[in-house]
Amino acid sequence: MTEPLVTFRNVKKHFGEFVAVREMDLDIHAGEFLAIMGSSGCGKTTTLRMLAGLEAPTSGEIRIGGDLMNEVKPHERETPLVWQSLALFPFLSARENVEFGLKMRGVGKEERKRRALEWLDRMEIGEFAERNITTLSGGQKQRVALARSLVMEPKMLLLDEPLSALDANLVIRMQAVLTRLQKELGITFVYVTHSQSEAFAMADRVVIMSQGEIAQVGSPKDIYRAPANRFVAEFVGRNNILSGTVASLDGETVTISTPSGAFVATAPDTARSVGADATFVVSADLVSVSREEPTGENRVLCTLISEEFVGSMVTLFLESADGHEFKVQMQERDLIELDLHNDDQIWLSWAVQNAHVLDHE
Amino acid sequence: MKRKFDLYAMTWRLPIIFWQLLFFVGPLLFMVAISFFVVKNYRMTEAFEMVNWQKMLSRGYFWDSYWYTIFIAGISTTVAMLLAFPASFALAFRASDNLRRWAIFLLIIPFFTSYLVRTFSWYVILAESGVVNAMLGQIGLGPFKMLNTHFGTVIGYLTLTLPLVVILQTVTMANVDKTLIEAARNLGCKPLATIWRVVLPLSKTGLIVAALFCFILSFGDFVAPFYLGGSQEPTLPILILDTTKSGQQWPRAAVVAIMMMATLFTIAFAAIALAYRKGGAR
C-alpha cells in the first residue's frame, strides 16, 4: 500500500469551549473521491478548513504528502477549495476569476489567459469568459468556481457542499461533471456534504461524522449494507433497526430475540456472549413482501400503515404486532401485483446474510 | 392606459416638492440671476450683464484661490482616508460586532458639539504656547508655528470629516463577505495583499462615497481655513466673504458660489460614476 496523501493523526480542534473535531484519525489516499458526510455542526466543514489551512488544529498532526501542515498558512498550500457560496469575486469577469490563483502564483499574463480560457472551454462556458460574474446563472457560476480551483492543477481539490445552492436536476448534472472530472484528472477530491445521495452517488469512500468524531469510514455500499453503529444506521436511513438480546451463537451468525420475534443475523468477528444486548439492521430494499407465510428464518407478520412514492420506487411503512415500525422499499410495479391496501396483514422476510449486527450501539 | 391623477399620493408628495422648490431651486435660480446684476455706488441693481463673470474669471486671484481650495481639500481628503483606513479596517475585520457598535456610537459623539467650538479648542492645542509646543519644548524641539498655516486648515477639516470617514469606511468594509477574503488566501494571496485584491474592490463604492463626502465638506468649509488657516491664502468660501464685504459685490460672490457648485457637481458626478462602475461585460 502506498503512502496516503493526507493523514490526520489524533487531530483535535476546539473553538473556545466548543469541540468541533475530537481525536480524528483519517487517511486520504491519492486519487480517491472521499466524501465527508454528516449533519450540520458535526465537524465536517472544520475538517475541510483544516486541510485548507483556514483553521489550525488545536492538537494532533495533519500531514499532506508526508509534510507536517499544522502551521502552514493557506496561501502557502496547494489546496484550492470550492466554496458552498462559491465565493467568486464579483468585481472580476469569469476569466479573471479563473486567472486569480495563477496571478497570485506569478504566472505571466498570456500564459494565465490561455490556461484560464482552456479551463472555461473544458467546463463548456468558454463563451462567457468576459462576462461579469453577477450575470451568470447558478450552474455557470458553479463551473467558473470549479475552473478557478482546477486551473491551479492541484493534487487535491476540496469541495464544501458546492451543489447545495443548485436546483435538483442541475445537481444530478453537476454530479456527473464532478465524477467525470475526478476520473479524468486522477486527483483526490475531498467532498463535504450533508446529502447522502450526493456522497453515495459520487464517492469511492465515505466518512460519516457525528459530534466531531468519525462514526464510520467505508465504501458507500459497505456503509449502506453494514452500518457500524446505530447512529450510522439511522443517519443512512431506510434501515430497519431491531434491538434485543443474543439468544444463541453459531459461528458467523447469531440469533437475537427481540419484541418482534427471534431473528438470525450475520455478526462481524467481534466477541459476543449469550444474553448480551445486540442490534441488527436490514436495509429496507432487501426486505421481501408476501401474502403467504415464507419459509426462511427471518419473517414477521405486519400491518400496512402507509405508503410513500418517490418516482417508481415506493416505501411501505408497516407495524409488527408489538408496534415496531418496519420499512420496505420496492418497485411500484411489484406493489401493484400484490394489490395491497392499508391495514392489510402481510409477511415480511429477509435473508440471513442481509441482516447485519452492529459492531457497537 | 391613462395614468390617473392620484390626489391622495400627491398630498403626501407635495410638501417635499414645495419645500425643495422654495428653499433650494428658488434661491439657486435667484443666485444665478444675481450673478448677472451690477453694483453701482455700492448698490446692487437688476441687470443682465456678463461683466461679473468676465471680471472674476479673468482675475488671477480667483484662479489661485480656486486651485488652492481644490488642492487643500484634496490633501485633506487623502489624509482623512489614509488615517481612517487602519482604524476602519480593524473595526470592520478584527473587532467583535459589539465593539464595532460601541465604536460607531463613540464616533458619533463629536457631532454632539458644534464644529465651531471644536475648531476653537484647537487653539489651545496648536498655539505657539499651546499644549503640543509645550510638550515638544520639553524634549528641546520647536516651538512650531501651527496656527494660521495650511497644516492648521487641514487639522480643521479633519476635525469635521475624520469621524464621518471612519464611520463610512467601517460600515462599508464590515459588509465585505469574509469568505471572499478566505477564498483569495486559498488561491495563494498573501494576507496583506487581500486588502488590495479583495477588500478595496469590494468596498469601492462606499470608500468613494466617503471620500466624496469628505471632499465636499472640506471644499465648502469656511471655519477651518478662516480660524486655523489664517486665511492668508483664501479658499473659495473666504473669497466669497471678502467679495461681499468689499464694495457689496454680491453678484461677483454669486459667480464664485456658482463656480463652486459647478465644480462639486462635476466631481460628485464623476465620483459616483466611478463608484458604481463594474468590471467585465454585462
Chai-1 contact restraints between the chains, C-beta under 6 A:
chainA,res_idxA,chainB,res_idxB,connection_type,confidence,min_distance_angstrom,max_distance_angstrom,comment,restraint_id
A,A52,B,N186,contact,1.0,0.0,6.0,A-B,restraint_1
A,L54,B,E182,contact,1.0,0.0,6.0,A-B,restraint_2
A,P74,B,R185,contact,1.0,0.0,6.0,A-B,restraint_3
A,P74,B,N186,contact,1.0,0.0,6.0,A-B,restraint_4
A,H75,B,R185,contact,1.0,0.0,6.0,A-B,restraint_5
A,H75,B,G188,contact,1.0,0.0,6.0,A-B,restraint_6
A,H75,B,C189,contact,1.0,0.0,6.0,A-B,restraint_7
A,H75,B,K190,contact,1.0,0.0,6.0,A-B,restraint_8
A,L81,B,N186,contact,1.0,0.0,6.0,A-B,restraint_9
A,S85,B,T179,contact,1.0,0.0,6.0,A-B,restraint_10
A,A87,B,T179,contact,1.0,0.0,6.0,A-B,restraint_11
A,A87,B,L180,contact,1.0,0.0,6.0,A-B,restraint_12
A,A87,B,A183,contact,1.0,0.0,6.0,A-B,restraint_13
A,F91,B,P201,contact,1.0,0.0,6.0,A-B,restraint_14
A,F91,B,G279,contact,1.0,0.0,6.0,A-B,restraint_15
A,L92,B,G279,contact,1.0,0.0,6.0,A-B,restraint_16
A,S93,B,G280,contact,1.0,0.0,6.0,A-B,restraint_17
A,F100,B,L187,contact,1.0,0.0,6.0,A-B,restraint_18
A,G101,B,L187,contact,1.0,0.0,6.0,A-B,restraint_19
A,G101,B,G188,contact,1.0,0.0,6.0,A-B,restraint_20
A,M104,B,L187,contact,1.0,0.0,6.0,A-B,restraint_21
A,M104,B,G188,contact,1.0,0.0,6.0,A-B,restraint_22
A,M104,B,C189,contact,1.0,0.0,6.0,A-B,restraint_23
A,R105,B,G188,contact,1.0,0.0,6.0,A-B,restraint_24
A,E130,B,A281,contact,1.0,0.0,6.0,A-B,restraint_25
A,R131,B,G280,contact,1.0,0.0,6.0,A-B,restraint_26
A,R131,B,A281,contact,1.0,0.0,6.0,A-B,restraint_27
A,N132,B,K278,contact,1.0,0.0,6.0,A-B,restraint_28
A,N132,B,G280,contact,1.0,0.0,6.0,A-B,restraint_29
A,N132,B,R282,contact,1.0,0.0,6.0,A-B,restraint_30
A,T135,B,R282,contact,1.0,0.0,6.0,A-B,restraint_31
